[in-house]
């Protein structure tokens, strides 16, 4: 990544990173990390909607080459897949991990060693997938990893169902935010992802992420060093509300925002089983013309990066 220092190293030296890790850990005693605001005591065995406890649960980790080119570069994105989720997307492609909880609980020391191992393998960044419910554990592990030489950028790869107070704990810690902007209206979000008031939280989260890191910046190799990458999965029959999503991004986040308009929808989990809401739409793959119309909507909104 050249000569640029990652954001969290100065926080480590000042002691602020350790202070934030402690503040976040205390939140687990009455958990309010995500919009669910369950209030359970995860430090003493209680589990809320995400079914997660005091330790991080990891499904797998390793170099990943299927992410955006700006993350993958030559040596891959160092991806850590966390188990469980704060949402229940009826068509989730990672449902064995996110919904069925595949994975093993590990210590923060173990999580730090994963980060360092990925850096040693040459990965351009550490990419935390579905991190919201493990923010305290990530911060605790980062204190250890950064103190042992971790220096690559960090990626917060989230479904977008995030609380601003939790994100504020990450200000100056994460270099790259990669949220989903899944839906343009709350009723669809409630039916298809069981995420009440999704758009309110998603929109506030994207504005906060933009405030922290700004538009995407890449180095001379085209590899991301800082900034916001927004993902939007186009759904059949316009269920994702793409027009409203793109209008919001262009008008309230940035017209220079990097937006990945994704075309890989296919029926999975409940959609594949025929038990999802809107099954007549979710039971089939996305049509090419539906995707092309979504890209056209992004352009009409004034967006110009990504797609």
CORPE-V614707 format. One record per run of one state. SS is the DSSP state (A for helix, B for strand, O for the rest). FROM is the first residue (numbers start at 1). TO is the last residue. If there is no record, write none. Layout:
SS_FROM_TO, SS_FROM_TO
This chain:
O_1_6, A_7_14, O_15_15, A_16_30, O_31_41, A_42_44, O_45_56, B_57_64, O_65_68, A_69_72, O_73_76, B_77_82, O_83_94, A_95_98, O_99_103, B_104_105, O_106_107, A_108_120, O_121_124, B_125_129, O_130_131, A_132_147, O_148_152, B_153_158, O_159_163, A_164_168, O_169_175, B_176_180, O_181_185, A_186_193, O_194_197, A_198_213, O_214_214, B_215_215, O_216_216, B_217_218, O_219_223, B_224_233, O_234_235, A_236_238, O_239_241, A_242_253, O_254_257, B_258_262, O_263_268, A_269_273, O_274_278, A_279_282, O_283_287, A_288_301, O_302_304, B_305_306, O_307_307
